[in-house]
């Protein structure tokens, strides 16, 4: 059967199964039954003339033919989405969709900016996913969203990354920590101190480990935690020190629960990036959002640079600008 006999409905179903690598999850996403999906995928495979998936145990994966077919499928579906938005634009309407995936670390400013964007562009349907770095890289590899907010672009994936905001990493402790009142602390003094770290693979953790490796300091890991909130609570409880993005600790600095240690070499100046797969044709809504994020940061910043609060703010006579 010729390839042009494939239907758009079959392509949409195939794309959902390929992204999720699960008939059950794809069925839930499309509000269909798994048997109905299986029939459509089988019919598409018959049209193509080769199997699209193979199953080993309970897991399915794309065959080489399926991988090639999925790439073409994505091209077709993305082009149709672009066509819909371009036609809407010609009619003087602002329509479209935006799927954004962001690190949970950026939850302190991304939702606010996205909310402002939605107010300015009410015709754009938006969806937001928050997760850790591993989850975002998995979604990025499967092209599940339009844009991804990351603190460190992946080196093993072919992507385009656009910096849009500063991301300063600082060393934090509870106010009673012996180093809380000291200045110009040498990185070597971190040897032997208990550290509270994010999970393995976290961009914040990778940056901190690289910094201390350069200074020949092996971190003494007391705990590994999967969220910034958990790290902050443990540090505030006096169980160790940590490295976090300054954007995550503004409330705790203001309340005096946490302080920033004046460690030489910190803050680590990093960037927030908008990332998407190389070769991906961004929809107009995604392009407008990227432009908006860059302009918003230039005008207002991301509230990512708190004042120097090594000691409680009530007695802090000298503030150091981190930007």
C-alpha positions as CSV (number, residue, x, y, z in Angstrom):
1,X,0.0,0.0,0.0
2,X,1.5,3.4,-1.0
3,X,2.8,5.6,1.9
4,X,0.4,8.4,1.0
5,X,-2.4,6.2,2.2
6,X,-1.3,7.0,5.8
7,X,-3.8,9.2,7.6
8,X,-3.2,12.2,9.8
9,X,-5.0,10.4,12.6
10,X,-2.5,7.5,12.3
11,X,0.4,9.9,12.4
12,X,-0.9,11.6,15.6
13,X,-1.4,8.3,17.3
14,X,2.0,7.0,16.2
15,X,3.6,10.2,17.5
16,X,2.0,9.9,20.9
17,X,3.1,6.2,21.3
18,X,6.6,7.1,20.1
19,X,6.9,10.0,22.6
20,X,5.6,7.9,25.5
21,X,7.0,4.5,24.5
22,X,3.8,3.2,26.0
23,X,0.4,2.4,24.4
24,X,-1.3,2.9,27.8
25,X,0.1,6.4,28.3
26,X,-0.5,7.4,24.7
27,X,-4.1,6.2,25.0
28,X,-4.6,8.2,28.2
29,X,-3.1,11.3,26.5
30,X,-5.4,10.9,23.4
31,X,-8.4,9.7,25.4
32,X,-8.5,6.4,23.4
33,X,-8.3,2.8,24.3
34,X,-5.0,0.9,23.9
35,X,-6.5,-1.6,21.5
36,X,-7.7,1.2,19.3
37,X,-4.2,2.7,19.2
38,X,-2.7,-0.7,18.4
39,X,-4.9,-1.1,15.4
40,X,-4.0,2.3,14.0
41,X,-0.3,1.7,14.6
42,X,-0.5,-1.7,12.9
43,X,-2.3,-0.2,9.9
44,X,0.4,2.5,9.6
45,X,3.1,-0.2,9.8
46,X,1.3,-2.0,7.0
47,X,1.3,1.1,4.9
48,X,5.0,1.7,5.5
49,X,5.7,-2.0,5.0
50,X,7.9,-2.4,8.1
51,X,7.4,-2.8,11.8
52,X,7.6,0.5,13.8
53,X,8.0,-0.9,17.3
54,X,9.6,-3.9,18.9
55,X,8.8,-5.3,22.3
56,X,11.3,-6.8,24.7
57,X,9.7,-7.9,27.9
58,X,7.2,-5.2,28.9
59,X,9.1,-2.4,27.2
60,X,8.6,-1.2,23.6
61,X,11.1,0.7,21.5
62,X,11.3,2.1,18.0
63,X,12.7,0.0,15.3
64,X,15.2,1.7,12.9
65,X,12.3,2.1,10.5
66,X,10.1,3.4,13.3
67,X,12.8,6.0,14.2
68,X,12.9,7.3,10.6
69,X,9.1,7.3,10.4
70,X,8.8,9.2,13.7
71,X,11.2,11.9,12.5
72,X,9.1,12.4,9.3
73,X,5.9,12.3,11.4
74,X,7.2,15.1,13.6
75,X,8.0,17.2,10.6
76,X,4.5,16.8,9.2
77,X,2.7,17.6,12.5
78,X,5.0,20.6,13.3
79,X,4.4,22.0,9.8
80,X,0.7,21.6,10.2
81,X,0.9,23.5,13.5
82,X,2.9,26.2,11.9
83,X,0.4,26.5,9.1
84,X,-2.5,26.8,11.5
85,X,-0.7,29.7,13.4
86,X,0.3,31.4,10.1
87,X,-3.2,31.3,8.8
88,X,-4.5,32.7,12.1
89,X,-2.0,35.5,11.9
90,X,-3.1,36.4,8.4
91,X,-6.6,36.7,9.7
92,X,-5.4,39.2,12.3
93,X,-5.9,36.7,15.1
94,X,-3.3,35.6,17.7
95,X,-3.8,31.9,18.2
96,X,-1.6,28.9,18.8
97,X,-0.1,26.9,21.6
98,X,3.0,26.9,23.8
99,X,4.3,23.9,25.7
100,X,7.0,24.9,28.2
101,X,9.1,22.6,30.3
102,X,11.2,24.1,33.1
103,X,13.5,23.0,35.9
104,X,11.8,23.1,39.3
105,X,14.6,25.5,40.4
106,X,13.1,28.1,38.0
107,X,9.7,27.9,39.6
108,X,10.4,31.0,41.6
109,X,10.1,33.3,38.5
110,X,9.1,31.3,35.4
111,X,5.4,30.9,36.3
112,X,5.1,34.6,37.0
113,X,6.6,35.5,33.7
114,X,4.5,32.9,31.9
115,X,1.4,34.4,33.6
116,X,2.3,37.9,32.3
117,X,2.9,36.5,28.8
118,X,-0.6,34.8,28.9
119,X,-2.2,38.1,29.9
120,X,-0.5,39.8,26.9
121,X,-1.3,37.0,24.5
122,X,-4.7,35.5,25.7
123,X,-5.2,33.6,22.4
124,X,-2.2,31.3,23.0
125,X,-2.9,28.1,24.9
126,X,-0.1,27.3,27.3
127,X,1.0,24.2,29.2
128,X,3.8,24.1,31.8
129,X,5.7,21.1,33.0
130,X,8.1,21.3,36.0
131,X,10.6,18.6,36.8
132,X,14.3,17.8,37.5
133,X,17.0,17.9,35.0
134,X,16.8,14.2,34.2
135,X,13.0,14.5,33.4
136,X,13.6,17.5,31.2
137,X,16.4,15.9,29.2
138,X,14.1,12.9,28.7
139,X,11.4,15.1,27.4
140,X,13.8,17.1,25.3
141,X,15.2,13.9,23.7
142,X,11.6,13.0,22.7
143,X,10.7,16.5,21.6
144,X,7.6,16.6,23.9
145,X,7.6,20.4,24.4
146,X,8.3,23.6,22.4
147,X,10.9,25.1,24.8
148,X,12.9,23.9,27.8
149,X,14.3,26.1,30.6
150,X,17.7,24.7,31.8
151,X,20.6,26.0,33.8
152,X,23.0,24.0,31.7
153,X,22.4,22.9,28.1
154,X,23.0,19.1,27.5
155,X,26.3,18.2,25.8
156,X,25.1,14.9,24.5
157,X,22.1,16.2,22.6
158,X,22.1,18.3,19.4
159,X,20.2,21.4,20.6
160,X,20.0,25.2,20.2
161,X,20.4,27.1,23.5
162,X,19.6,30.8,24.0
163,X,20.7,32.5,27.2
164,X,18.0,34.8,28.6
165,X,18.8,35.5,32.3
166,X,21.6,35.3,34.9
167,X,21.6,32.4,37.3
168,X,23.9,33.0,40.3
169,X,24.8,30.1,42.5
170,X,25.6,30.8,46.2
171,X,26.8,28.9,49.2
172,X,24.1,28.9,52.0
173,X,24.1,27.9,55.7
174,X,22.0,28.5,58.8
175,X,22.7,31.8,60.6
176,X,24.4,30.0,63.5
177,X,27.0,28.4,61.3
178,X,30.6,29.1,62.4
179,X,31.4,30.6,59.0
180,X,28.4,32.8,58.8
181,X,30.2,36.0,60.0
182,X,33.5,35.4,58.2
183,X,34.6,37.1,55.0
184,X,36.6,35.9,52.0
185,X,36.4,32.3,53.0
186,X,38.9,30.1,51.1
187,X,37.3,27.2,49.2
188,X,39.7,24.8,50.9
189,X,37.9,25.5,54.2
190,X,35.0,23.6,52.8
191,X,37.0,20.4,53.3
192,X,35.3,18.1,55.8
193,X,32.2,20.2,56.1
194,X,28.9,18.3,55.6
195,X,27.2,19.2,52.3
196,X,23.6,18.9,51.4
197,X,23.5,18.2,47.7
198,X,20.8,17.9,45.0
199,X,20.4,14.5,43.3
200,X,23.0,13.2,40.9
201,X,22.7,14.8,37.5
202,X,21.4,18.1,38.9
203,X,22.9,21.1,37.0
204,X,23.4,23.0,40.3
205,X,25.2,20.0,41.7
206,X,27.4,19.6,38.6
207,X,28.5,23.2,38.7
208,X,29.3,23.1,42.5
209,X,31.3,19.8,42.1
210,X,33.3,21.3,39.2
211,X,34.1,24.4,41.2
212,X,35.4,22.5,44.2
213,X,37.3,20.0,42.1
214,X,39.2,22.9,40.6
215,X,40.2,23.9,44.1
216,X,41.1,20.3,45.0
217,X,38.2,20.0,47.5
218,X,36.4,16.7,47.9
219,X,32.9,17.4,49.2
220,X,31.7,15.5,52.3
221,X,28.2,14.5,51.3
222,X,25.8,14.2,54.2
223,X,22.6,14.0,52.2
224,X,21.3,14.0,48.6
225,X,17.8,15.4,48.2
226,X,15.6,15.7,45.2
227,X,14.2,19.3,45.6
228,X,15.4,22.7,46.5
229,X,12.8,23.0,49.2
230,X,14.1,19.9,51.0
231,X,17.7,21.2,50.7
232,X,16.7,24.5,52.3
233,X,14.9,23.0,55.2
234,X,17.8,20.6,56.0
235,X,20.3,23.5,55.8
236,X,18.1,25.7,57.9
237,X,18.0,22.9,60.5
238,X,21.8,23.1,60.8
239,X,22.6,19.8,59.2
240,X,25.0,21.2,56.6
241,X,25.7,23.7,53.9
242,X,24.6,23.7,50.3
243,X,25.0,25.4,46.9
244,X,21.7,26.7,45.4
245,X,20.5,29.2,42.9
246,X,20.0,32.6,44.4
247,X,16.6,32.8,42.9
248,X,15.4,30.0,45.3
249,X,16.3,31.5,48.6
250,X,14.9,35.1,48.7
251,X,12.2,34.3,51.2
252,X,14.5,32.5,53.6
253,X,17.1,35.3,53.4
254,X,14.4,37.8,54.3
255,X,13.2,35.8,57.2
256,X,16.7,35.1,58.5
257,X,16.4,31.3,58.2
258,X,19.4,31.2,55.8
259,X,22.5,33.2,55.1
260,X,25.0,33.3,52.3
261,X,28.5,32.3,53.1
262,X,31.2,34.7,51.6
263,X,33.2,32.0,49.9
264,X,35.8,33.1,47.4
265,X,34.8,32.4,43.9
266,X,31.1,32.6,44.6
267,X,28.6,33.5,43.4
268,X,29.1,31.2,40.4
269,X,27.9,33.2,37.5
270,X,25.8,31.0,35.2
271,X,22.9,31.5,32.9
272,X,19.3,30.3,32.4
273,X,18.8,29.0,28.8
274,X,15.9,28.4,26.5
275,X,16.7,25.2,24.8
276,X,15.1,23.3,21.9
277,X,16.2,20.5,19.5
278,X,18.4,21.6,16.6
279,X,16.4,21.6,13.4
280,X,13.1,22.1,15.2
281,X,10.9,24.7,13.5
282,X,9.6,26.9,16.3
283,X,6.0,28.0,16.2
284,X,5.4,31.7,16.2
285,X,4.1,31.6,19.8
286,X,7.4,30.0,20.9
287,X,9.4,32.6,19.1
288,X,7.4,35.4,20.7
289,X,7.8,33.8,24.1
290,X,11.6,33.6,23.7
291,X,11.7,37.3,22.7
292,X,9.4,38.2,25.6
293,X,11.6,36.4,28.2
294,X,14.8,38.1,27.0
295,X,13.2,41.5,27.1
296,X,11.5,40.9,30.5
297,X,14.9,40.0,32.0
298,X,16.6,43.1,30.6
299,X,13.8,45.3,32.0
300,X,13.1,43.7,35.4
301,X,15.6,40.9,35.9
302,X,14.6,37.5,37.4
303,X,15.0,38.5,41.1
304,X,18.0,36.1,41.1
305,X,20.5,38.3,42.9
306,X,19.7,38.8,46.6
307,X,21.7,41.1,48.8
308,X,24.6,39.9,50.8
309,X,23.1,38.3,53.9
310,X,26.0,36.4,55.4
311,X,24.8,37.9,58.7
312,X,21.2,38.8,59.7
313,X,19.9,41.7,57.7
314,X,19.1,43.7,60.9
315,X,22.8,44.0,61.6
316,X,24.2,43.7,58.1
317,X,25.8,47.1,57.6
318,X,27.5,46.4,54.3
319,X,25.7,44.9,51.3
320,X,27.5,43.4,48.4
321,X,25.9,43.5,44.9
322,X,26.1,40.1,43.3
323,X,25.5,41.2,39.8
